[in-house]
Amino acid sequence: MEEAPPVEIIEILVCASGVVYGAVLAYGLRQQWRWITDPPEWTSVIYFPTVVKMIWGPTHVRTFAYLTAYGSFAMSLFCLAQAVVAAF
C-alpha cells in the first residue's frame, strides 16, 4: 500500500480537530461552562456566539452556541469521512 502524502494527513488532522471542537463545545454547553454560555468579548474573532451576544444580548447566545457546536461537529465529521476515504 502506498503511503499517504503529508497534505492528506494534515487534512485528516484538521477535520478531526473540528470534530473535537464541536464535541467539546456541545459538552461544555451541557455542563454550562461560563466561557461558553457567557463568552467574553475578546473571543469575538474566534467564537461566533460572542458576536451574537454583542448584537442581540446574552439571551440568544445558547441557541447560537448549539448551532455552532453541532454545525461544526457535523461538517467536520463529513470532512473527516471524505479525507479518510480519499487517503486510502
C-alpha positions as CSV (number, residue, x, y, z in Angstrom):
1,M,0.0,0.0,0.0
2,E,1.2,3.5,-0.9
3,E,2.0,5.9,1.9
4,A,-0.4,8.9,2.2
5,P,1.1,12.3,1.2
6,P,1.5,14.8,4.1
7,V,-1.2,17.1,2.8
8,E,-3.8,14.3,3.2
9,I,-2.6,13.7,6.7
10,I,-2.9,17.4,7.6
11,E,-6.4,17.4,6.1
12,I,-7.4,14.5,8.4
13,L,-5.9,16.2,11.4
14,V,-7.7,19.5,10.7
15,C,-11.1,17.7,10.2
16,A,-10.5,15.6,13.3
17,S,-9.8,18.8,15.3
18,G,-13.1,20.2,14.1
19,V,-14.9,17.1,15.4
20,V,-13.2,17.5,18.7
21,Y,-14.1,21.2,18.9
22,G,-17.7,20.5,18.2
23,A,-17.9,17.8,20.8
24,V,-16.1,19.8,23.5
25,L,-18.4,22.8,22.8
26,A,-21.5,20.6,23.0
27,Y,-20.3,19.0,26.2
28,G,-19.4,22.5,27.6
29,L,-22.9,23.7,26.8
30,R,-24.5,20.7,28.7
31,Q,-22.2,21.4,31.7
32,Q,-23.0,25.2,31.4
33,W,-19.4,26.3,31.3
34,R,-19.4,30.1,31.7
35,W,-16.9,30.9,29.0
36,I,-19.3,29.2,26.5
37,T,-22.7,30.4,27.8
38,D,-21.5,33.9,28.7
39,P,-18.4,34.4,26.5
40,P,-16.0,37.4,27.0
41,E,-16.0,40.0,24.2
42,W,-12.3,39.4,23.3
43,T,-13.3,35.9,21.8
44,S,-15.5,37.6,19.1
45,V,-12.9,36.8,16.5
46,I,-12.9,33.0,17.1
47,Y,-16.3,32.3,18.6
48,F,-19.5,33.3,16.7
49,P,-21.9,33.3,19.7
50,T,-19.8,36.2,21.2
51,V,-20.9,38.3,18.2
52,V,-24.5,37.3,18.9
53,K,-24.1,38.4,22.5
54,M,-22.7,41.8,21.4
55,I,-25.6,42.4,18.9
56,W,-28.7,40.8,20.5
57,G,-27.6,40.3,24.1
58,P,-27.0,37.2,26.2
59,T,-30.4,35.6,25.8
60,H,-29.6,34.2,22.3
61,V,-26.1,33.0,23.0
62,R,-27.0,29.5,24.0
63,T,-29.0,28.8,20.8
64,F,-26.3,30.0,18.5
65,A,-23.7,28.1,20.6
66,Y,-25.6,24.9,20.0
67,L,-25.8,25.7,16.3
68,T,-22.0,26.4,16.3
69,A,-21.3,23.1,18.2
70,Y,-23.5,20.8,16.2
71,G,-22.7,22.5,12.9
72,S,-19.0,22.3,13.5
73,F,-19.3,18.6,14.6
74,A,-21.4,17.6,11.5
75,M,-19.4,19.5,8.9
76,S,-16.1,18.3,10.4
77,L,-17.3,14.7,10.5
78,F,-18.3,14.9,6.9
79,C,-14.9,16.4,6.1
80,L,-13.2,13.7,8.1
81,A,-15.1,10.9,6.3
82,Q,-14.1,12.4,2.9
83,A,-10.5,12.8,3.9
84,V,-10.2,9.3,5.2
85,V,-11.8,7.8,2.1
86,A,-9.6,9.8,-0.2
87,A,-6.4,8.9,1.7
88,F,-7.0,5.1,1.5
